[in-house]
Amino acid sequence: MKKSFKIGIIGLGYIGLPLAIEFAKKGNTVIGIDINQWRIDQLNQCTSFIIDIKDAELKKISKKFTASTDYNLLKDAEAIIICVPTPLDKKEEPDLTAIETAGEALAPILQKGQLVILESTSYPGTTREVLLPRLEAHGLKAGKDFNLAFAPERIDPGNKKYKLTNVTKVVGGLTPACTERAKQLYGMIIPKILTVSSMEVAEAEKLLENIFRGVNIALINEIAILYKKMGIDVWEVIEAAKTKPYGFMPFYPGPGIGGHCIPADPFYLAWKARQHGLKTKFIHLAGKINNSMPAYVVELIEQGLKQKKKSLKSSRILILGVAYKKDVSDLRESPALTVIKLLEKKGAKVTYNDPFVREFKQANKTYVSQKLTKKQLKAADCTVTLTDHSIYNYQFIAKNSKLLVDTRNTTKNIKNKRNIIKL
């Protein structure tokens, strides 16, 4: 192994940018490729658009990192890592356009001896069936002329404990030599590497991680609705159950699921299963339950207002938190956006506060975060916590809200809960 390499990263989002930074920190020259010119401009000015990455980090690696839209800069890279989005289309089927585009752009410039790794989550077989033939389109053969591997991303935005470098990296290559070379590359920045027997195993394990979470979140969401009707506090039940040191892992209910992984990735396996004549019943049921939670939150708001002899129509609803999880600015698939849409459809007047999201657009309308004050809380007919940001003072919020619908158990330490409805 050389002491330093030239490494290309295709896709400079939540996955690609942290990789680029870590490799650059180790003295490698890193070329970041992205189709978004705004991102390119921001990064070359050492300005971060990801909350987990500070401008100072980009300044420290500025001599080793360059962002561009030009694939030709990757010609002399020894390793190229693809970290592009893999969304679902309108039919909830895989949209691999970004992987296909990356493969087709790389093929004409691919050189003998290069290592190509895909990190984007997809169904088992994607690397072999979709990426490989595109890379080989100009005559080079994978496993002979260049190395090919799949190494699923394991980035959890906002997680203060587990970062890119202290989570085991799973690697599966086209050949044993491909696997070994990918292992050595990642070993520069990640201490623990687990190699598996094939690219398909690596692809499949990533989907299992996300399906496991999606199914268990759906289960606890369904349990939460049932226990609510029975007058049982599901949050207290979970705390009691988690004292068992074996056979139980706590999951928590919420207003829905967001981000890229859990809402989308399980349906990649569901789609692939259909190619084998099978139906993934758990995946579809879990998706249906999780997708129903925003409507259930609206029901809770309506019930609370009804108790105060008010209707949802024309009521002022204050939403606290629109990001899909705490302490991040990520709006991807956020259930808060659906809750807002449903509330406005029923005639409610909605405003929001989120210290991490200054504004966002939905259905040709721009929403701007309002300053959170005592006056604003008291003016709202109902306040709804959809994202449990650490920065919020929940005692202050509960004290000054006429009605508070708590979907994240943020009021667990508040004794007087007369104006609080918990999910």
Number of C-alpha atoms within 10 A of each C-alpha: 8 4 8 13 19 19 24 28 25 27 23 23 16 20 22 24 20 19 24 27 20 19 23 25 17 15 16 20 21 29 24 28 27 22 13 12 13 9 20 20 13 14 23 16 14 19 18 19 15 17 15 17 15 13 16 12 15 22 17 14 22 18 12 20 26 18 25 20 17 13 18 15 16 24 15 15 22 18 23 24 23 24 28 25 19 20 21 17 11 8 7 13 16 21 17 19 13 17 24 17 13 21 23 18 16 23 19 18 16 25 17 14 15 19 24 27 24 25 22 26 27 28 22 20 17 19 24 18 10 14 22 20 17 20 25 19 14 14 11 16 16 23 17 13 16 20 25 31 33 30 28 24 19 19 17 16 20 17 12 8 8 13 15 17 19 12 15 13 20 24 28 27 30 20 18 17 15 23 24 16 20 26 23 13 17 19 14 16 17 17 12 15 16 12 20 17 14 18 27 20 18 25 26 17 15 23 22 14 15 16 24 13 16 25 21 17 24 28 18 20 25 18 13 22 16 13 16 14 9 9 8 13 14 22 18 11 12 16 11 10 13 14 11 10 8 7 6 11 12 12 16 16 24 23 28 28 25 22 18 19 22 22 23 25 24 28 23 21 23 21 17 19 14 11 10 8 7 11 15 15 10 15 18 15 14 23 23 12 18 27 19 17 24 24 17 16 25 21 14 18 24 19 16 22 18 12 9 12 8 14 18 23 14 15 19 17 25 25 24 25 27 32 27 25 22 19 21 22 22 22 18 16 19 23 28 27 20 20 22 23 16 16 25 16 11 15 14 18 18 19 18 24 20 24 19 18 18 13 14 13 10 11 6 6 8 9 16 15 19 17 12 16 12 13 11 15 22 16 16 22 23 25 29 27 27 28 27 21 22 10 11 17 10 18 13 12 21 23 18 20 23 19 25 28 25 26 21 20 19 20 21 13 10 12 8 10 15 10 15 21 18 22 23
